[in-house]
Amino acid sequence: QNTELAKLKKGQQYQQTLATGTYYYMADPDTEQVFKLEVTAGNTYYILASKDGNFFNGKPMLQVSTVLEYQQSLANKE
């Protein structure tokens, strides 16, 4: 609904509780890349934010990961 949920810096995380349904997210509205998440009851989803490409011209992207990948990603950014 074009609402900014969070501005995260490297190594930060954001948690959200959602009802069952379909949700759409953007890592950066300038890229217009939409990430679709199908939420089902009783599940936890881990989403990683990263850049596709290098620091200066890379595009932000979101992807589903496992809990282990998510924890490792946070540990690597500390």
C-alpha positions, 0 to 999 in steps of 0.5 A: 500500500505504498507504505514504508515499513523500515529503513535498515542499515547493514546488519539490522533486521525488521520483524513483522507479524502477518495474517495469511495472504499475499503481500508485496514488498519493494527493497527500493521503490526506485527499482520498481522490483516487486517481491511477492510473499505468500504467507500461510498460517503457522509459518515463519519466513526469513527474507534477506535484503541484498544488492545485485551487482556492486556497491555503486550500481547494484540494485537492492533485492529481496529473497526468501532464505532459510533460518540458517542462511538468515542467521549467518547473514546477520552474523557476517554483517556484525 
